[in-house]
Amino acid sequence: MKNNFLLMFFILFFTRLFAQSVVINEIMSSNSSVLQDEDGDFSDWIEIYNPNDTIISLNGFSLSDDISLLNKWTFPDFSLFPNQYIIVFASDKNKTTNEFHTNFKISSSGESIFLVDNSGYIIDQVEFPAIPNDFSLGRNFNNQTEWLFFPSPTPRNENNTIGYNALTEEPVFSSDGGFYNSEIEVILSTSRDSAEIYYTLDGSEPSETSFKYTNPVIISSTKVLRAITFEKGLLPSKIITHSYFINENTNLPVISLSTNPANFFDNEIGIYVKGNNGKKGSCGDTANWNQDWERPTHLEFYETDETLGFSIDAGVQIHGGCTRILPQKSLEINTNNYGTNNIKYKIFPNLKFSEYDAIVLRSSGNDNSKTMMRDGMMHTLVKNLDMETMAYRPAIVFINGQYWGIHNIRERNNNNYISKHNNVNNDSLDILEYKYTVVQGSSTHYRNMYNFIAANDLRDTTSYKYIESQMDIDNYITYMISEMYFSNGDWFPNNMKFWRSQNTGKWRWILFDTDIAFGFSASHLTTNMFNKITNENNYPSVIFNGLINNIEFKNKFINRYADFHNSIFKPEVVIPIIDSIKHVIENEMPRHISRWGAPNNIVKWNEEVDVLRNFANNRLQYMNQHFIDQFGLNGVTTLNLNFPNNEAGFVQINTLKIDSNNWTGEYFTGIPIKLIALPNPGYEFIGWSGSVTSSNREITYVPTDSNNIIANFKIIEPTEIPNIIINEINYKSNIDFDSDDWVEIYNNSNDSVDISNWIFKDEDNDHSFIIPSETILRPDNFLVLVNDSAKFSSLFPSVTNSIGNLGFGFSGSGENLRLFDNNLRLIDSVRFDDKFPWPVEPDGSGTTLELKHPDLDNSIGENWQSSHSILGTPGKRNSIFLSFNNILNDSINIPSDSISIYVNINTNSNWKIFADTTWLIIDKDSIESGTTLKIFCSSNQDSLNRNAKITFKNAFISKSIIINQNGNEVYFINAIYDSSQAGKVNGSGRYLRGTNVSLTALPSDGWVFEYWSENDSIISVDSILTFKATKTEQLRLIFQN
């Protein structure tokens, strides 16, 4: 038997058979049609068998798929009789009544299952590979130590059917699936003379009752060809599926679904029909389509250029609520139980993700008979706002070779969606919907917040700040205003979904299912949504009614609407998006309409798209009046903004970036707005003129009847750029050690640098963090800029030289990080990547990107390394990495502070290690190739340099390295002031390098302390000045009489 003909499966099993033991007898990890549970689902299952002649109580016994959590699911008080079998569904439903259901699922790609007795001993264990769909893995009835694959599983019975331990070779197709202009002849073959090929053309899974292959298959119209190979004594091959599209022309991606027709259309098990085995749904009569049944399918995805994107086995189920009653239904595709862990393909080109556990093929929901694009259009419009939206891509679908029309590919808004969009652990989420129905986790935190709002007056600053710590206020405002602009008629509390990370996360709201909006009904155009969100009969109104009492929230809410009114909600922005999506699908609409009869005809479809345009043209005038009426405002006023030099900079109004001269917008009279002038590199801001006069870069302005504002900039003379560098980057934390994103900057010079009001940005110019005033970065000092101070401090409680929150994270696939001074002059930038030549380990492993040495060019990937320690070295010197062969009989110079040196051992000999001092610690006394030696050097508190010798010996030779550590130089710190009568200073004197200096200004009676200065620059206004000694310094302090 040749290896290229057969794939042998080896099952690793271990059984500790005690007297009176039970065993795992059979497992099914991909159950799509063999055994239904009480809910009608084809769940995975584990069969337990009692081979003894006595009754055995399973009370306290456990099943687990995790060796570190053996009591993951525990049996109730239940006894298994002699030679009795019991099925435990591995469904993640966690039930112990009627049927047994574990709180975990079995991986279809293979894993280990443990059976544990009530004393915690593993009494049976099975480690198995991927099991073919609808096959089981079980003990051979005639040889209990042998495990076989069974094409005919035997749940609750002895394994007395034919079993196999080898797989037949897959059939070979002469032509791949794809697009052809005429009929095609497909030859199926196998190199095994004794093997037979069977095939189908109706989408069903082939078996020995299907067509037996004898002659080439002629395909003259669009078909799905599925083939399997059988050979006596062997397990059937994997089913191979290819879809052939004959004379099919489209500009959209194509999805081909193939499945046994009964899975969709049978009255008993079909998911797409009313049938006779249904249940009551959200709307309409009892029907099969209301069941959340999942059926196996094979999915092929073809790109617009007709190339195959991916081909996988998956599960399919009906998706949605009331829209299940429509002729064309939405479908949900899941990958977890079919031997495919995830879809590994960039389905949505504009997203950074290339892996999905589920997608939805939406029939456009309630919009199915109108535009087929309404919900996707709205999500596209607001996709760049601070809000979770579902990516959208229209495609056409074929089911078993039959044209099924346009479906909109959408992300599935489950826990994995939240996890990857927000870099949080999907196991530690609270996800709620409607009022507070639990999807995952718990509603306790939300209900506590809700009740606090109901019981407290949020005009009180303390109460409002508390709520700010519980929910993401900016996200909530963006979400609410978007839904109000859309005039969603199927919302509040319906179609509401919100979530938080249980690890100190705030509640955020997800936009979804906006089909009954944007002019779906004629009344939507003029609907005043305040009537809905303030109506006390609507459960969620408590949150809005409480928050709107707070003046800070109210002004922010009003201004956020005005920002959107002046940007993404403008007709000249919205209508091109409508037209662009229309252009994508309009060539396909005639065929789609012919297939489904909805909308009635192409003329009607164009009229429905015009409804979207009309809504975009007119909605804002009604919303303006709604805001005026709701808050008693004095109307809308025009704001004119100018900056004479268009290249000099830009202005931010609230959240809106204005980068064009002679800009005009509308804001509400009397509602304060925030203006920030942001000069471009090489320019500085010199002041505002026109309706307001100020030299402050950031001002608050109250619009009146006349608003003409000018931002004035000028060119700055070039000066020497301070040597402040980006030194360490954490762009993707390990989920288990999530400090969120952070970046470390380092002063690689001999002078203190005032970095007050410096600006840190990523690649998005709208992402800016301004370093606080009075921030001085002293020589050889570090500062960590963090995105989430709470998360960072929980992992680094001793790091005090950090500031935040940034308000934005970094891309996990690389981007450009930039540091500007207060005149927006570029100081340093690093465009990192997660691919070679950049280190790849920091992309989620828990390590960070460290610059190997501060004097190296940090724009070059080879000059960076992965930190040796998990979590990196924020706020202190980076790791030092050396190669063993490069340092023998050489010396290493290191600074006086404590540091770890890591030596990569790249030698074939084994060495013993000896050190002649105690001020360095070596983590092992012998080394071998492929290991890493850690040398920890304590800080040198002496003023003199010191050295140590490390000797390496093998059986033949002895070699050594010398480590030279700088002494801790002594510096003189002195403070001077004009008059001894004014006061005095405590703390002047001699200090070792790196030690803390604390100077205290003590004014005399009648005098007050003003400030500290260095080189005529104010460095602090606090009477106590603290810093590390890095050089001899003379500071001046000013007392005022």
Buried (B, 14 or more C-beta within 10 A) or exposed (E): EEEEBBBEBEBEBEBEEEEEBBBBBBBBBBBBBBBBBEBBBBBBBBBBBBBBEEEBEBEBBBBBBEEEEBBBBBBEEEEBEEEBBBBBBBBBBEBBEEBBBBBBBBBBBBBBBBBBBBEEEBBBBBBBBBBBBBBBBBBBBEEBEBBBBBBEBBBEBBBEBEBBBBBBBBBBBEBEBBBBEEEBEBEBEBEBEEBBBBBBBBBBBBEEEBEEBEEEBEBEEBBBBBBBBBBEEBBBBBBBBBBBBBEBEBEBBBBBBBBBBBBBBBEEBBBBBBBEBBEEBEEBEBBBBBBEBBBBBBBBBBBEEBEBBBBBBBBBBBBBBEBBBBEBBBBBBBBBBBBBBBBEBBBBEEBEBEBBBBBBBBBBBBBBBBBBBBBBBBBBBBBEBBBBBBBBBBBBBBBBBBBBBBBBBBBBBBBBBBBBBBBBBBEBBBBBBEBBEEBBBEBEBBEEBBEBBEEBEBEEEEBBEBBBEBBBBBBBBBBBBBBBBBBBBBBBBBBBBBBBBBEEBBBBBBBBBBBBBBBBEEEBBBBBBBEBBBEEEBBBBBBBBBBBBBEBBBBBBBBBBBBBBBBBBBBEBBBEBBBEBBEBBBEBBEBBBEBBEBBEBBEEBBBBBBBBBBBBBEBBEEBBBBBBEBBEBEEBBEBBBBBEBEEBBBBBBBBBBBBEBEBEBBBBBBBBBBBBBBBBBBBBBBBBBBBBEBEEBBBEBEBEEEBEBBBBBEEBEEEEEBBBBBBBBBBBBBBEEBBBBBBBBBBBBEBBBBBBBBBBBBBEEEBBBBBEEBBBBBBBBBBBBBBBBBBBBBBBEEBEEBBBBBEBBBBBBBBBBBBBBBBBBEBBBBBBBBEEEBBEBBBBBBBBBBBBEBEEEBEEBEBBBBBBBEBBBBBBBBBBBBEBEEBBEEEBEBBBBBBBBBBBBEBEBEBEBEBEEEBBEBEEEEBEEEEBBBBEBEBBEEEEBBEBEBBBBEEEEEBBBBBEBBBBBEBEBBBEBEEEEBBBBEBBEEBBBBEEBEBBBEBBEEBBBBBBBBEEEBBBEEBEBEBBBBBEBEBBBBBEE
